[in-house]
Amino acid sequence: MTDQAVDTGEARLSVHPAAENRFLGRTRELKALRADIERAGLDTLSGRKAPRARVLLIAGRPGSGRTTLAEELVRQVADGYPDGVLRARLSEPDGTPVPVERTARELLTALELPVPAGAAEDDLTAALRAALADRRMLLLLDDAPGAEQVDALLPDAPGCLVVAVSSGPLTGIADVRPCTLGGLDTKSAVELLTRFTGSVRITVDPRSAESLAEACQGHPAALVLAGGWLAARPQAAVSDLAKRLHADTDDGTPLARVLRLAYGRLSGPAARTLRLLSLAPAGLVDPHTASALAGCSVGSARATLDDFVALGLLRPVDSPLPQYEVPGCLHPLLRALAEGQERPAELQLARARMLERTVRLLQSCRAITETDSPQTREKLSAMPHEARFPSPRAAADWLRLRRPALLASARLAVADGELDTLARRLMSQLVRAMAAHVGTQAAAPDLYGVHGLVLDVAERRGLPREKAAALLNLGDLDAQTGRTRDALARYRAALDAGREADDPYATGRAMESVGGAYQELGDYDRAADWFGRALADRLARGEHEQAARLYGRIATAHTYAGHYGAGLRNWRAAVAGYRRIGDVAAHARALSELARVQEYAGRPEESLQTCQEAAEWARRADDVRLQAALQLRLADTLEHLGDPAAARLHRSAAERMLGEEPAEEDTSLEQAADPCEIRSASGED
């Protein structure tokens, strides 16, 4: 098959592509494109500095070899761009434009730059432009549906080059250098056929080979399918295939005619598998996906997929796992076959089987990290052998390599609208698997999108409890990335949903989160009020541990506001609560905070006594770090009370606890254990 680029739908960064160069033809187009790179732009001719990267456009129908030409151009000029090559696909296999926000996020990830969860499109594209401003990079933007997406991703860096692949012009982008593709020349077309058939069959009948190339109109994808058809039938003459194509007078492109011929020679199960591959998320197929869609075994599906590769119907993905890509040019043709030969209920059943298989694989992927649990081991042993992973490392690799397809599965399941129960299970397992293998912080950008999909389904189906959970999760991610007002709005909406669902956990959690958002915004009185509402809710349900923690949050809000009297009352309540439930470590920390506020309130003697009591409780809790911090606070208090000798003793004790060299002044420990330090005191209380 040709060397057309394989794209997983995920942005990728490469520096020195090492793929074997099997490119053929397009000499004139390549020469023109390389000349365009060197040619002065309109800004240069007018005496102005070019404000943005130069854009080269390779336009042509899907399957015309436009991506292959772009990859060859990139291979030839990559050495001139030492910072590497970025690749991204701007359309889904079905032609749906990929949101600019998602593409910018993937490109930033490929550059190994931080990507805030839930960041807006403008923020992400600005971050991308800033990242590329001082780099000399080459961007290959494949399958661009229009100028808007390309324009949003253009770097403000004249040293960068953008190669865009599209079906038509990019009207609106200044100084675009277009290169429009037709069919391959006859010599190159025949050579492409030779790669499948071998030289003998072409040499003995060169006229028929040229006739076949003419019947395919030099269309590379059609020639690949024709070559695959001949390779699978070593006894068939090239002239036979050429005559068949010339005799096919039905409407359609050469690619459609060759596909019709190849499809007609498949066995019934193989033909059904092929047309159902149009349902594969992001056009990415693995044996499990094909097995679920067709209702066959995984081994049988793997053999069928390999046969499709030999026939030119699929492309193998360069991956440690067996993965394949449905060529974009074939996707609409296969979808038409599926819709024409399968009843809607059968297509829906195939989708459901695929989603159910994905759910089971995600369950297995997560469960392999919890094998210390006898219940989990029992669940794993009950799963089919092909759905189990041999090790946590294998599961993590599967999750990483299948990530684009898994996220696409969630998006397609939600968009379907008829499989919401499966969609909810899929998203739940996807979140858990990512948290287990990647961690919630590292996976936050992906999780933000998944929680947004959960919210869509919850609103569509009228599920207030799930709506509250999704809003809380989204609010937390907004808060972590500094969008506190957005988080506040989500928390308030979650509170309404929690009340509608009569869910005490969601209601209490939302009230506390609203308080936290107000505290972050500096509105400490409102923060204390909302923490108080959450406290009343916890006390009414007899949740004493949570109540003690909320007393501490109320005290912190009052302390920030300079209301030390209220802060002291609430810290005392927190101390009493932790003592009641027997949490020694939390009791020690609450006493420590009480001593701090007493110091702020100008009560050093009380602070000294409370600090000594806290140190004793910290010793009982075996919390060395807290003990050291308290020793330093005792030292500071004693200095304020005019006893420097005793202060030095406590400092030395702190240094010994942590095994540090003695130092005259070291307050880093105290600062590290100081979550709510107030640097300016108020006499209001």
C-alpha positions in Angstrom: 0.0 0.0 0.0 1.1 3.6 -0.3 2.8 5.6 2.4 -0.2 7.6 3.3 0.1 9.1 6.8 -1.6 7.3 9.7 -3.2 9.7 12.1 -4.8 8.6 15.4 -6.8 11.8 15.6 -4.4 13.0 18.3 -1.8 15.8 17.8 1.7 14.4 17.6 5.2 15.9 17.7 8.0 14.4 15.8 11.5 15.6 15.1 13.1 13.1 12.6 10.5 10.9 10.9 12.2 7.5 10.2 9.5 5.9 8.0 10.7 4.2 4.9 10.3 6.6 1.9 8.1 4.8 -0.6 6.7 8.0 -2.1 6.2 8.0 -5.9 5.2 10.6 -8.5 4.1 14.2 -7.8 7.5 15.5 -8.8 6.1 18.7 -10.3 3.9 19.4 -7.3 6.8 18.8 -4.8 9.1 21.1 -6.8 6.4 23.8 -6.8 5.7 23.5 -3.1 9.4 23.7 -2.2 9.8 26.7 -4.4 6.9 28.4 -2.6 8.6 28.0 0.7 11.6 29.9 -0.6 9.6 32.5 -2.5 9.2 35.9 -0.9 5.8 36.5 0.6 3.5 39.5 0.0 4.6 41.2 3.2 8.3 40.9 2.3 7.7 42.3 -1.2 5.9 45.3 0.4 8.7 45.9 2.9 6.9 44.7 6.0 7.9 41.9 8.3 5.7 38.8 8.0 3.4 38.7 11.0 2.5 35.0 10.8 3.7 31.7 9.6 3.6 30.9 5.9 0.8 28.6 4.8 1.0 26.1 2.0 -2.2 24.4 0.9 -2.4 21.0 -0.6 -6.0 20.6 -2.0 -7.6 17.5 -3.4 -10.3 15.0 -3.0 -10.0 12.5 -0.1 -7.9 9.6 -1.3 -6.1 11.7 -3.9 -2.8 11.3 -2.1 -2.9 14.8 -0.6 -1.8 13.6 2.9 0.9 11.4 1.3 2.2 14.4 -0.6 2.1 16.6 2.6 4.1 14.0 4.5 6.7 13.7 1.8 7.1 17.5 1.7 7.4 17.5 5.5 10.0 14.7 5.3 12.1 16.7 2.8 12.1 20.0 4.5 12.0 18.9 8.2 15.7 19.5 8.7 15.0 23.2 8.2 12.8 23.2 11.3 14.9 22.1 14.2 12.2 22.3 16.8 10.2 19.5 15.1 7.0 18.7 13.3 3.5 19.0 14.8 0.7 17.0 13.3 -3.1 17.3 13.8 -6.2 16.2 12.0 -8.9 18.9 11.9 -11.9 16.7 10.9 -13.4 13.5 12.2 -13.6 10.5 9.7 -17.3 11.4 9.0 -16.3 15.0 8.1 -17.3 16.7 11.3 -14.9 19.5 12.2 -12.8 18.9 15.3 -13.3 21.8 17.7 -10.4 24.2 17.7 -10.2 24.0 21.5 -9.6 20.2 21.3 -6.9 20.6 18.6 -5.1 23.4 20.4 -5.2 21.3 23.6 -3.7 18.3 21.8 -1.0 20.4 20.2 0.0 21.9 23.5 0.1 18.4 25.0 2.4 17.3 22.2 4.7 20.2 23.1 4.7 18.9 26.7 3.2 22.1 28.0 0.6 22.4 30.7 -3.0 22.6 29.5 -5.5 23.9 32.1 -8.6 21.8 32.3 -11.6 23.5 30.7 -9.7 26.4 29.3 -11.5 28.4 26.7 -10.6 28.2 23.0 -9.2 31.7 22.9 -6.9 31.0 25.9 -5.7 27.8 24.4 -4.9 29.2 21.0 -3.2 32.2 22.6 -1.1 29.8 24.6 -0.2 27.8 21.5 0.8 30.9 19.6 3.0 32.0 22.6 4.6 28.5 22.7 5.5 28.7 19.0 6.5 32.3 19.0 10.2 31.5 19.6 10.3 28.2 17.8 11.0 27.1 14.3 8.5 24.4 13.7 6.5 22.8 10.9 2.8 22.2 11.4 0.9 19.7 9.3 -2.8 20.3 9.6 -4.6 17.5 7.9 -8.1 17.3 6.7 -8.9 20.9 7.3 -12.6 21.6 6.7 -12.2 25.3 6.2 -10.1 28.4 6.7 -11.5 29.2 10.2 -9.9 26.3 11.9 -6.5 26.8 10.2 -6.5 30.5 10.9 -7.2 30.0 14.6 -4.1 27.7 14.9 -1.7 29.8 12.8 1.4 30.7 14.9 2.5 34.4 15.0 6.0 33.2 14.0 7.4 33.8 10.5 10.0 31.1 11.2 7.3 28.5 11.3 5.7 26.8 8.3 2.1 25.5 8.1 1.2 22.8 5.6 -2.6 22.5 5.4 -4.4 19.6 3.7 -8.0 20.3 2.5 -10.6 19.6 -0.1 -10.9 23.2 -1.2 -9.5 26.7 -0.9 -8.8 28.4 2.4 -10.4 31.7 1.5 -9.7 34.3 4.1 -6.1 33.4 4.9 -3.7 35.8 3.3 -0.9 34.7 1.0 -1.9 31.0 1.0 0.1 29.0 -1.6 -2.3 26.4 -3.1 -1.3 23.1 -4.8 -4.3 21.3 -6.3 -3.9 17.6 -6.9 -5.4 15.5 -9.7 -4.6 11.9 -10.5 -1.1 10.3 -10.6 0.7 10.2 -13.9 0.4 6.9 -15.7 4.0 5.8 -14.9 3.5 6.3 -11.2 0.1 4.7 -11.2 1.5 1.6 -12.8 4.3 1.5 -10.4 1.8 1.7 -7.5 0.0 -1.3 -8.9 3.3 -3.1 -9.3 3.9 -2.9 -5.5 0.8 -5.2 -5.1 1.0 -7.5 -8.1 4.8 -7.9 -8.6 6.6 -6.9 -11.8 5.8 -10.0 -13.8 2.1 -9.5 -14.2 2.6 -5.9 -15.2 5.5 -6.6 -17.6 3.7 -9.2 -19.5 0.7 -6.9 -20.1 1.7 -3.3 -19.8 -1.2 -2.0 -21.9 -3.7 -3.5 -19.5 -1.9 -2.0 -16.6 -2.1 1.4 -18.2 -5.8 0.8 -19.0 -6.4 -0.1 -15.4 -4.7 3.1 -14.3 -6.8 5.0 -16.7 -10.0 3.3 -15.3 -9.0 4.4 -11.9 -8.2 7.9 -13.2 -4.9 7.8 -11.5 -6.7 8.1 -8.1 -4.2 6.7 -5.5 -6.8 5.2 -3.2 -8.6 3.5 -6.1 -5.3 2.1 -7.3 -4.5 0.8 -3.9 -7.8 -1.1 -3.8 -7.3 -2.4 -7.3 -3.8 -3.6 -6.4 -5.1 -5.3 -3.3 -7.8 -7.0 -5.4 -5.2 -8.3 -7.8 -2.8 -9.4 -5.0 -5.6 -11.5 -3.5 -6.1 -13.2 -6.8 -2.7 -14.2 -8.2 -4.4 -16.1 -11.1 -6.5 -13.1 -12.3 -5.2 -11.1 -15.2 -4.7 -7.3 -15.0 -6.8 -7.0 -18.1 -9.7 -8.8 -16.5 -9.9 -6.1 -13.7 -9.4 -3.3 -16.2 -12.3 -4.6 -18.3 -14.6 -5.0 -15.3 -14.0 -1.4 -14.3 -14.5 0.0 -17.8 -17.7 -2.0 -18.1 -19.0 -0.6 -14.8 -21.2 2.3 -16.0 -22.9 3.0 -12.7 -22.6 6.5 -11.3 -19.8 7.1 -8.9 -16.1 7.9 -8.6 -13.4 5.4 -9.6 -12.9 4.7 -5.9 -16.6 3.8 -5.4 -16.4 1.5 -8.4 -13.3 -0.3 -7.2 -14.7 -0.6 -3.7 -17.9 -2.0 -5.1 -15.9 -4.7 -6.9 -13.7 -5.5 -3.9 -16.7 -5.5 -1.5 -18.6 -7.8 -3.8 -15.9 -10.5 -3.6 -15.8 -10.6 0.2 -17.5 -13.4 2.1 -20.7 -12.5 3.9 -19.2 -12.2 7.4 -16.2 -10.2 6.1 -18.5 -7.8 4.1 -20.6 -7.2 7.2 -17.6 -6.6 9.3 -16.2 -4.1 6.8 -19.4 -2.0 6.5 -19.8 -2.0 10.3 -16.3 -0.5 10.7 -17.9 2.8 9.7 -19.2 2.8 13.3 -15.7 2.7 14.8 -15.0 5.8 17.0 -12.5 8.2 15.4 -12.1 5.7 12.6 -9.8 3.6 14.9 -10.3 -0.1 15.0 -8.8 -2.8 17.1 -9.7 -6.5 17.2 -12.0 -6.0 20.2 -13.9 -3.2 18.4 -14.3 -5.3 15.3 -15.2 -8.4 17.3 -18.0 -6.5 19.2 -19.3 -4.8 16.0 -19.5 -8.0 14.0 -20.4 -10.4 16.9 -17.5 -12.7 16.3 -14.4 -13.9 18.3 -11.5 -11.6 18.8 -9.1 -13.9 17.0 -11.4 -14.1 14.0 -11.8 -10.3 14.0 -8.0 -9.9 14.1 -7.6 -12.2 11.0 -10.3 -10.4 9.1 -8.7 -7.0 9.9 -5.3 -8.2 8.6 -7.0 -9.4 5.4 -8.5 -6.0 5.0 -5.0 -4.4 5.3 -3.7 -6.7 2.5 -6.6 -5.6 0.4 -5.9 -1.9 1.0 -9.2 -1.5 2.9 -7.5 -0.6 6.2 -4.3 1.0 7.2 -2.3 -0.4 10.1 -1.5 2.1 12.9 2.1 2.2 14.0 1.4 1.0 17.6 2.6 -1.7 20.0 -1.0 -2.9 20.0 -2.8 -4.2 16.9 -4.7 -1.1 15.7 -6.0 -0.1 12.3 -7.4 3.0 10.7 -10.4 3.2 8.3 -9.2 5.5 5.5 -11.1 8.7 5.5 -11.9 8.4 1.8 -13.6 5.1 2.4 -15.6 6.1 5.5 -18.6 7.7 3.8 -18.8 4.8 1.3 -18.8 2.2 4.1 -21.3 4.2 6.0 -23.6 4.3 3.0 -23.2 0.5 2.7 -24.0 0.0 6.4 -27.1 2.2 6.2 -28.3 0.6 3.0 -27.8 -3.1 4.0 -28.4 -3.0 7.8 -31.7 -2.2 9.5 -31.4 0.8 12.0 -32.0 -1.6 14.9 -29.1 -3.8 13.8 -26.8 -0.8 13.6 -27.9 0.3 17.0 -27.3 -3.2 18.4 -23.8 -3.2 16.9 -23.1 0.2 18.6 -24.4 -1.2 21.9 -22.2 -4.3 21.6 -19.1 -2.1 20.9 -19.9 0.2 23.9 -20.5 -2.8 26.2 -17.2 -4.3 25.2 -15.4 -1.0 25.9 -17.1 -0.8 29.3 -15.8 -4.3 30.2 -12.3 -3.5 29.0 -12.3 -0.3 31.1 -13.5 -2.2 34.1 -10.7 -4.7 33.6 -8.2 -1.9 33.1 -9.1 -0.3 36.4 -9.5 -3.6 38.3 -6.0 -4.8 37.6 -4.7 -1.9 39.8 -6.8 -3.2 42.8 -5.7 -6.9 42.9 -5.1 -6.6 46.7 -8.8 -6.9 47.1 -10.2 -10.5 47.1 -13.5 -9.2 45.6 -11.6 -7.5 42.7 -9.6 -10.7 42.0 -12.9 -12.7 41.9 -14.4 -10.2 39.4 -11.3 -10.4 37.3 -11.3 -14.2 37.2 -14.9 -14.1 36.1 -14.1 -12.0 33.1 -13.4 -13.6 29.7 -9.7 -14.2 29.1 -9.5 -11.8 26.1 -10.9 -9.0 28.3 -8.2 -9.3 31.0 -4.9 -7.6 31.1 -1.8 -9.5 32.2 -0.4 -6.6 34.3 -1.1 -3.0 35.4 1.6 -1.9 33.0 -0.2 -3.5 30.1 -3.5 -2.0 31.1 -1.9 1.5 31.4 -0.4 1.1 27.9 -3.7 0.1 26.5 -5.4 3.1 28.1 -2.8 5.4 26.7 -2.8 4.0 23.2 -6.6 3.8 22.9 -7.2 7.1 24.6 -8.3 9.0 21.4 -10.7 6.1 20.5 -12.0 5.9 24.1 -12.8 9.7 24.3 -14.4 9.5 20.8 -16.5 6.6 22.0 -17.8 8.7 24.9 -18.6 11.6 22.6 -20.4 9.4 20.0 -22.4 7.5 22.7 -23.7 10.8 24.1 -24.4 12.2 20.6 -26.4 9.1 19.7 -29.0 9.9 22.3 -30.5 6.4 22.3 -27.8 4.7 24.3 -27.6 6.9 27.4 -27.5 4.1 29.9 -24.5 2.6 28.2 -23.0 6.0 27.7 -23.2 6.7 31.5 -21.6 3.4 32.3 -18.8 4.0 29.8 -18.0 7.5 31.1 -18.1 6.3 34.7 -15.6 3.5 33.9 -13.4 5.8 31.8 -13.1 8.3 34.7 -12.2 5.6 37.1 -9.7 4.0 34.8 -8.0 7.4 34.1 -7.9 8.2 37.8 -6.3 4.8 38.6 -3.6 4.9 35.9 -3.0 8.5 35.2 -4.2 10.4 38.3 -7.0 12.9 38.5 -4.6 15.9 38.1 -2.8 14.6 35.0 -6.0 13.5 33.4 -7.9 16.7 34.3 -8.1 18.1 30.8 -9.7 14.8 29.5 -11.9 14.4 32.6 -13.3 17.9 32.1 -14.7 17.0 28.7 -16.1 13.7 30.1 -17.8 15.4 33.0 -19.3 17.8 30.5 -20.7 14.9 28.6 -22.1 13.4 31.8 -23.9 16.7 32.4 -25.4 16.7 28.9 -26.9 13.2 29.5 -28.1 14.1 33.0 -29.9 17.2 31.7 -31.3 15.3 28.7 -32.6 12.5 30.8 -33.7 14.5 33.9 -31.2 12.9 36.3 -30.7 15.5 39.0 -28.3 13.4 41.1 -25.9 12.8 38.2 -26.3 16.4 37.2 -25.2 17.5 40.7 -22.2 15.2 40.6 -21.1 16.4 37.1 -21.5 20.1 38.2 -19.5 19.5 41.3 -16.7 17.8 39.4 -16.7 20.6 36.8 -16.7 23.2 39.5 -13.7 21.6 41.2 -11.7 21.6 37.9 -12.7 25.2 37.3 -11.6 26.2 40.8 -8.3 24.4 40.4 -7.5 26.4 37.3 -8.4 29.8 38.8 -11.9 30.2 37.2 -13.4 30.7 40.6 -16.5 32.6 39.5 -17.3 29.9 37.0 -16.8 27.4 39.7 -19.2 29.3 42.0 -21.9 29.3 39.4 -21.5 25.5 38.9 -21.6 24.9 42.7 -24.8 26.9 43.0 -26.4 24.9 40.2 -25.2 21.7 41.8 -26.9 22.7 45.1 -30.2 23.2 43.2 -29.8 19.8 41.5 -28.8 18.1 44.8 -31.9 19.5 46.5 -34.1 18.4 43.6 -32.6 14.9 43.9 -32.9 15.0 47.7 -29.3 13.9 47.9 -27.8 15.0 51.2 -24.2 14.3 50.1 -24.4 16.5 47.0 -26.3 19.2 48.9 -23.8 19.4 51.7 -20.8 19.2 49.4 -22.2 21.9 47.2 -22.8 24.3 50.2 -19.3 23.7 51.4 -17.9 24.3 47.9 -19.9 27.5 47.5 -18.3 28.7 50.8 -14.8 27.7 49.5 -15.4 29.7 46.3 -16.4 32.8 48.2 -13.4 32.4 50.4 -11.2 32.2 47.4 -12.8 35.4 46.1 -12.1 37.2 49.4 -15.7 37.4 50.5 -15.0 35.9 53.9 -18.4 36.7 55.5 -20.3 34.9 52.8 -17.8 32.1 53.0 -18.4 31.7 56.8 -22.2 31.9 56.2 -22.1 29.0 53.6 -19.8 26.9 55.8 -22.3 27.4 58.6 -25.1 26.2 56.4 -23.1 23.1 55.5 -22.3 22.6 59.2 -25.9 22.7 60.2 -26.6 20.1 57.6 -23.8 17.8 58.9 -24.9 18.2 62.5 -28.5 17.4 61.6 -27.3 14.1 60.1 -25.0 13.3 63.0 -21.8 13.5 61.0 -19.5 14.6 63.7 -16.2 14.2 61.9 -17.3 16.4 59.0 -18.8 18.9 61.5 -15.5 19.3 63.3 -13.8 19.9 59.9 -16.4 22.5 59.0 -15.9 24.3 62.3 -12.3 24.7 61.3 -13.3 26.1 57.8 -15.6 28.6 59.5 -12.8 29.6 61.9 -10.4 30.0 59.0 -12.8 32.3 57.1 -13.4 34.5 60.2 -9.6 34.6 60.8 -9.0 35.8 57.2 -11.6 38.5 57.8 -9.9 39.6 61.0 -12.8 38.4 63.2 -10.6 36.7 65.8 -13.2 36.2 68.4 -15.4 34.2 66.0 -12.3 32.4 64.8 -11.4 31.4 68.3 -14.9 30.1 69.2 -15.0 27.9 66.1 -11.5 26.5 66.5 -12.5 25.6 70.1 -15.5 23.8 68.7 -13.3 22.0 66.2 -11.0 20.9 69.0 -13.9 19.6 71.0 -15.3 17.8 68.0 -12.0 16.0 67.2 -11.5 15.1 70.9 -15.0 13.6 70.9 -14.4 11.4 68.0 -10.9 10.5 69.1 -8.9 11.8 66.1 -5.6 12.6 67.8 -3.8 14.0 64.7 -6.7 16.3 63.8 -7.0 17.3 67.4 -3.4 18.4 67.5 -3.7 20.3 64.2 -6.8 22.1 65.5 -5.0 23.1 68.7 -2.1 24.4 66.6 -4.5 26.6 64.6 -6.2 27.8 67.8 -2.8 28.8 69.1 -2.1 30.8 65.9 -5.3 32.7 66.1 -4.7 33.5 69.8 -1.4 35.0 68.8 -3.1 37.1 66.1 -5.6 38.2 68.6 -2.8 39.5 70.9 -3.1 36.8 73.6 0.5 35.4 73.7 0.2 33.7 77.1 -2.9 31.8 76.0 -1.2 31.0 72.7 1.8 29.6 74.6 -0.3 27.3 76.7 -2.4 26.1 73.8 0.8 25.5 71.7 2.3 23.4 74.5 -0.9 21.3 74.6 -0.9 20.9 70.8 2.7 19.8 71.0 1.8 17.0 73.4 -1.1 15.9 71.2 1.2 16.0 68.2 3.6 13.7 70.1 0.8 11.3 70.8 -0.1 11.3 67.1 3.6 10.7 66.1 3.4 13.7 63.8 7.1 14.8 63.7 6.6 17.6 61.2 3.8 19.2 63.2 5.8 18.8 66.4 8.7 20.7 64.8 6.4 23.5 63.5 4.9 23.8 67.0 8.4 24.0 68.6 9.2 26.9 66.2 5.9 28.6 67.1 6.7 28.2 70.8 10.1 29.8 70.1 8.5 32.8 68.4 6.0 33.2 71.2 8.7 33.0 73.9 10.7 35.6 72.1 7.7 37.9 72.1 7.3 37.3 75.8 11.0 38.2 76.4 12.5 34.7 77.0 15.1 34.3 74.2 17.0 31.4 76.0 13.9 29.2 76.1 13.2 30.2 72.5 16.6 28.9 71.4 16.0 25.6 73.2 12.7 25.1 71.3 14.3 25.9 67.9 17.1 23.4 68.6 14.5 20.8 69.4 12.7 21.5 66.1 16.0 21.1 64.2 16.8 17.9 65.9 13.3 16.5 65.1 13.9 16.9 61.4 17.6 16.1 61.4 18.6 19.5 60.1 21.7 21.5 60.9 21.2 24.2 63.5 20.2 27.6 62.1 19.6 30.8 63.9 16.5 31.8 61.9 14.5 29.1 60.0 10.8 29.7 59.8 10.2 27.6 56.7 8.7 24.8 58.7 6.2 27.1 60.3 5.3 28.6 57.0 4.9 25.2 55.4 2.4 24.2 58.2 0.6 27.5 57.9 -2.5 27.2 55.7 -4.2 30.4 56.7 -1.5 32.8 57.9 -2.8 36.4 58.3 0.0 38.8 57.8 -1.8 41.9 59.0 -3.8 41.7 62.2 -6.9 43.6 62.9 -8.2 44.8 66.3 -11.8 44.4 65.2 -12.3 41.6 67.6 
